[in-house]
Amino acid sequence: MTATPQRTALEWEYSPAPEATDHIRLAERYDLFVGGTQRETEAYEPTINPATEEPLTQIAQASEADVDAAVTAAREALPGWQALPALERGKYVFRIARLIQERARELAIVESLDGGKPIRESRDVDIPLAAAHFFYYAGWADKLGYGTAGRTVEPMGVVGQIVPWNFPLLMAAWKLAPALACGNTAILKPAETTPLTALLLAEIVQEADLPAGVVNIIPGDGTAGAALVRHPGIDKIAFTGSTEVGKDIQAATAGRDVGLTLELGGKSANIVFDDAAIDQAVEGIVNGIFFNQGHVCCAGSRLLLQESVAEEVVEKLWRRMGKLRVGDPLDKNTDVGAINSAAQLQRIEALVDAGEREGATRRTVSCALPERGFWFAPTMFTDVAPAHRIAVDEIFGPVVSVLTFRTQAEAIEKANASAYGLAAGIWTDKGSRALAVARALKAGTIWQNTYNQFDPTSPFGGYKESGFGREGGASGLRPYVRVRE
Ligand code: NDP
């Protein structure tokens, strides 16, 4: 009897599929956007493409005087903006959403050029979701009472908003859309390495004809952020970024009448039980940790596997990781793009070195990486102990740490054994188990049999050192209004 030949999996060869960039016209230099117009400043710094290390254009760096001018402009614009009928305010927010849609292709390309993320993600996730947030909060503008249990509310006033580099336009939308819908005026500080889409948003705000000073955009480094936080003319700060800077901001706002929301880091547990659909879980694990190179605050970076299926999941995951395409962010087939900056690459490398030194077993996908730019190949650690730094610290890169558990109680205990509490994933066939585990987890967002799904109607935010306050949904209105008792 002859043995049936083993079927080999189809191996696809991909031809390059680069997104065209010849229609993108970046200015030679971008100024600040203050009081409805472009404002020059003293210092300009290049923003670079992390996939090539080539400078893209020059960006204004806001000084303390610029921060002051932006706060003054926002303060002056406040009475007029508040006096507008809510329905009219909503129309402006709606107009921003429509203009983002109109310029979606350009915004997606610029996001990938400036930040290194795959075009597939900026085109299909970041930009559509940014527009969706403006659409969603446009609808709330004249219904605020319904979103706040029928209470009478008024805007906080002038809000300072500081965003990170991992989802630049999307984080700007998360912050600006509810602030504007609630009648606040805003100063947005984008991250130093990814200011470009925020500056294109400044053009959109002008095109939407928003009254001068309602939105101000001031690129710059951490000192501009620190000056904004400490400015006495600010009524509320919304921050997304590292826990370290979050703590500094909390100290700086303590004892002042300043509202504060902090959306900080995470070390989220992605838990796979033995009754889960394993192939589906493997796809979810990949999406959980390799989406956006793992530069995701809620990344499923701690993979908790039930012992009886651990070996199978690890082997299937490793095989799947070998199929990820790492490289040119503008290639439509790319799964994992460039690391956002040299500094972030160094942070990832230092933590991965620590993982090896502490005795965990490292597997890194072998793939050809471009010679220039900042790259880190997808990596998995097994034999990880809960005390290892790679199980404790946020790596914020394409690195997953695998731990195991025997019982449901142990899974919950290990998942909660973290200073963070932003998100979690549960993979199981049993609805009752998913609900019981979700109730016991200390995490703001919990996904069942999926991961990294976002929607403007759904609140997002953390427990413990992952911060406080919620963005998204009706809960996302609350930080932007004062409730009159
Ligand atoms: P930061 O927290 O430093 O940056 C976030 C934003 O805050 C940026 O706009 C930054 O400006 C600004 N900022 C920096 N210092 C201050 C300050 N003292 N006061 C006010 N604003 C300030 O994050 P990093 O870019 O340094 O990343 C470090 C680590 O933080 C990452 O490795 C990751 O672990 C974590 N992180 C988590 C994020 C999340 O979504 N939870 C997002 C980004 C990072 P500038 O860009 O000029 O420094």
Boltz pocket constraint, residues with backbone or C-beta under 6 A from the ligand:
constraints:
  - pocket:
      binder: B
      contacts: [[A, 162], [A, 163], [A, 164], [A, 165], [A, 166], [A, 189], [A, 190], [A, 191], [A, 192], [A, 193], [A, 220], [A, 221], [A, 222], [A, 223], [A, 224], [A, 225], [A, 226], [A, 227], [A, 229], [A, 240], [A, 241], [A, 242], [A, 243], [A, 245], [A, 246], [A, 248], [A, 249], [A, 263], [A, 264], [A, 265], [A, 266], [A, 296], [A, 297], [A, 344], [A, 347], [A, 394], [A, 395], [A, 396]]
      max_distance: 6.0
